[in-house]
Amino acid sequence: MHDILITGGCGFVGSSLAILFKEHYPEVRITCLDNLKRRGSELNISRLKAKEIQFIHGDIRNKEDLAAVGDVGLILECSAEPSVLAGYNSSPEYLINTNLLGTINCLELARQRKADFIFLSSSRVYPIKTINDLPLQETSTRFEFKDNLNIQGASSLGISEQFPIQGVRSLYGATKLASELFITEYINMYEIKGIINRCGVLTGPWQFGKVDQGVIVLWVAAHYWQKKLSYIGYGAKGKQVRDILHVADLFELLKVQIENIDKYSGTIFNVGGGREISISLNELTALCEKYTGNTTQIDSVKQNRDADIPIYLSDCTKVINATGWKPSRTPDMIVEEISHWIKRNEQLLVGVLK
């Protein structure tokens, strides 16, 4: 772990993890590679440099950019086109070239440098229709999975790694699943030590949220600047639910995995907040009002959105039992922290979030 390469290193997850690793392991050389495609990612360059983290403007689609990195002992693959809507009504080329071919380029670098490999996959590898066919119960503020679901890998705790994988999942989900298959083959064929984490909704300060990715920050920012929002589909009352995970809680898990990579190599984990750290849009609205002191107009759109699901919860039983890790930051804590972050950095963030 003397030399860590973080791809997508100026994105929210990559930059946050880079800073946390540097703070906990100051002797480690950390390099962040990013193509700066996402608006706001350029704001993280100065944050990285302040921590003496090297930044390289490069793209994982280009093998030459990866070859210029230097010594690498661990690759943390965070780069991605993160939108589940990518490819709908548009070309999927960037999505496929980044999320699949780019990951293969990173695997080739790991093979050549004999580096360990941690891949941040997605809960979106699980098929949409199979999730949407699960019976739900509705409360005043949210949807819930019913008990005694008659399908392997599904329960009131959420979706486990045993959930059926056959079916349609979006092109975004397909690129992540295909990358997982290649990673598994590289681990076996080239004796690379690697771990796959299927992450749910990751969030925290320094995320530049949009409708299709980063909804927690988007919602807080919209309340802070009183921008109009919409409840879309599934009754249009904001009862859709996701489990959420603070990026610092993800870091705590990665520490355990990296320090014991021989033990966990070849393993796939569902990683999220689980049922205990989950929230609906309706409940998120209440927290945003509490911590920003503002209300905002929220329209109701009856039509369901492409690739949407009413509820997703990560059943993290496997990773908790294997590592002893458990997330600790609650939705209330997360929304409060994001609200304070926006207030402290209003002038810097207004052009990106407002």
N, C-alpha and C positions, 0 to 999 in steps of 0.2 A: 504493500500500500504506500510505497514511497513516492510513486508518480501516478496521479489519478487524472484521467481524461474524462471530462463531462461534456457530452454532446448535447446540443441545445442549451448550452451553458449560460446564455443570456435570457433564456425564457424564465418564467416564474419558478418552475420546479428546479431547473438546472442551477440557476443563480442562487436560489435559497439554499440548496443542498451544498453548493460549493462554499458558501460563506460559513455554514454550520460546520462542515468538515474542517475548514481552515481554523475556525475558532477552537475546535476540540483537538485537532492534530496539527499544530502550527508548524511542525517540522516537515509535513508532507507537501510536495510540490503539486499544485493543482492547476490544470489547464482547462479553460472553457472554450469550446469551439461553437460558433453560432453564425448563421447567415444573416441574422438581424431582419428577417422577413416580417416578423410580427411587430406591429406598431407598439412602441413603448419599450421594446427589448433593449434599445440603445441606451435607455436610462440606467440600465444595470451595469454598463461598462465601468463607470466611475465607482460604483459600489464594489465591484470585484477588484479593481486596481487598488482601492483603499485598503484592501485586505491582502495585498501582494499576491493576488491570483492572476495568472497569465491569461490574457484574452487573445484568441486567434479568430479573425474574421474568415470563416471558411464554411464549407457545405459538405455534409456527409454524402451527398450525391457524387462528389468529386473525390476520387481516390487520392489524387495529388494533395488535396488539402489535408487529408488524414495522415498521409505519409510524412508531412512536414511537422507533425506534432512533436516528435522526439521520443524519448523513453516513455514507456507506458507499462505500468504494472496492473492497473485496474481501469476498465472502461465502464462508466456509468452511462448507459444509453437512455437519454431523456429527450432526444430530439424527435419531433413528430409534427405532422400536420394534425392538430388535435381535434378538429371538428368532426363530429359524427355526421354532419350534413355535407361534408366534402364529397364532391362528385355528383350530388343531386343537381340536375340542370346545369352542369358544367363539366369540363374535362376532368377525368380522374388522374391525369398524368403526374401532376406534382405530388398528389397524395401517394400514389404507388411508388414513384421514384424515390420519395423521401422515406416513407414508412416501411417499405419492404426492401427495395434495392439499397437504400442508405444503410439500413440495419445490416444487410449482408456485407456491405463495405466495411462496416465497423467490426463485424465478425472476422473478416479477413485480416484486419489489423490485429485483432486479438490473437488469431492463429499465428501470424508472422512474429508478433512480439511476445508470444506466450503469456498473454495478459488474462487476468480474470475478467468476468463479464457479468454485469448486473443489468437486467432489462426491465424497464418500466412499461409493462403492457397495460391492458385496459379491461375493465369489466364488460366492455362492449364486444368481447369475443363470444359472449353467450347470445344465442339467437333470439331475435325480437319476438317472433310469433309465439315461441314456446313460453317466454316470460309473460307475454300479454294474455296467454290462455290460462294462466294460473288464477284460481278463484280469489277474489279480494273481499275484504270487508271495509266499509266506509264509516269513519267517525266524523265528528263535527269539523275537524281540521285536516284530516289526512286519510290516505288509503293505507291498509295493512294487509300483509299476507295472512291467510287463514291458517289455523293449525291443521295438522294431519293432511298436508298436501300429498296427493297421490302421484308423485313424480320424484325420481331419484335426484338428490342434491338440492331439493327445495323444501323449506320449512318456514315457520314463523320467524326464524333467525335470519332468513334470506337465502341467497344462492351460494352453494358450496362448489368446490372444484369438481364434484361428481355430477353436476348438472349436465344434461345432454348437450352436446356441442353441434349436432347436426342441424342445419337450417340456415336461413338468411339472417345476416347480422349487420348489414351496411358495409360499404366498401372500406370505410375506416376500420371497422371491426375485423374485416377479412384480412387487411394488411397486417394488423396486429397478430392475429392467429397464425397467419402464414409465417411471420417473423418468428413466432414461438417454435414452429416446426423446424425451421432452419437452425435456430439456437440449440434445440435438443439434439439435432444431428451433429452439429459442430462440437458440442460437449462430448458426445460419444465418440466421434471419429477422430478428433484432434486432441482429446483429453484436456479440453478447456474447462476450467472451473466456472460454472455459471448458475445464476438464479433468475427466475422469472417471477415478477410481482404483478398480478392483475389488479391494478389500482382502481378504486372508485373515484368519487369526486374529490380532488385535491384542492386545497384552498389556503388562504393566509394573506398577509400583507405582501405587496409588490406583485400581485397578480392583476393583470389588466383585463378584466372580465368582459366577455361579450355574450350575446344570446346563446351561441352554440358551444361556448366553453368558458368556464369561470363565472358561473351564475351567482355564486354567493357574493363576490365582490361587485358584480354588475348590479345586484339588487340593493346592496348597501349604498353604492355610489348614486344610484337613481334616487334613493330617498334623500341622500345628503344634498344633492342638487335639485331635488324635486322634479325629476324627469319622469315622463309617463312610462308605465310598464303594462304588460298584458299577462293574464292567465290564459294559456292556450290549451284547448282540448280537455278531454276527460271531465266534462261538466263545467269547465272554465271557472272553477272556484279555487284553484290553487292547491288542490289536494295531492298533486304528484309529490312523491317522496324519493329522496336519495340519502344514502349515508354519506357523510362527509369526513374528510381526514385533513387535519392541519399538517402542513409540510414538515413542521418540526417533529411531529409524531412519526411521520414516515422516516425521518432521519434517524430517530431512535431505533427503529427496526433495522435500517440499513447498517448501522453500527454493529448490531448483533450478527447480522448475516455475513458481513465482510470479515469480522474477526473470527468467524467460525465457518468460513466458506467451504472447507473440506467436508464439513458435516452436512451442509445444506445444498451442495452443488447438485444440479440436475432436478431441483424441486421447483414446482409451480405453486404459488400461494395466492389466494384471494386476500387483498390488503385494503381495508377501508375502516370506517368508523363503526360499522355494524349497526344493529338495531338500536343500541344505546346512544349512538352519536349519529342520529338521522334527523331529517327535518323536511317538512313540506314547504311549498312556496307560501302557503297561508301562514304557517308558523314563522317562516323567515320574515314575512312582512311585519308581523308583530314585534319581532326582535329589532328589525331595522327602525321601526317607529320609536321603540324604547331607547335605542342608543344614539340615533341622530336627532331625535326630538321633532322629526318631520313626518308628514304624511304626503303621499303622492297619488296621482290618479292611476288606477289600475283597470284597464279595459278587460272585457271578457270576450274571448274568441272561441267559438264553439268547435271549430274544425280541429281535429288532431293534427299535429305536426308530423312530417315525414320522420321515420326512424325513432319516434318517441315511444316511451314506455311509461305507464302510470306509477310504477314503483320499482326501485332496485335497492336491495340491501345486501351487503357483502357478509356472508357467513364466514367469519375469520377464525373459526374453531381450529382449523388445521395449523395456521401460523401461530396462534396463541399457544396451543399445546406444544408445538415444536420448539418455540423460541422463548416462551415466557413473556413476550412483548404484549403490551396492550395499550391502545391509545388513551390519552387522558384529557385532551382539550375538548370541551363540550361545545355545542352550537352557540350557546349563550356567550361563552368565553371568546369564541372565534369571531362572532359578529361585533362584540365590543372592541376587540383588538383591531379589526379592520376599520371600524368607525374612527377610532383614535388615529390610526395611520393616515387615513384620508384627511382628517382635520389638520394634522401636523404637516402634511405635505401638499396642501391644497393647491398652491400655485404651481407646483411641479406636475401634479396629476391632472389638473383641470383640462389640459389639451388632449389627454389620452382617455380619461374616464368620462368626462362630461360631454 
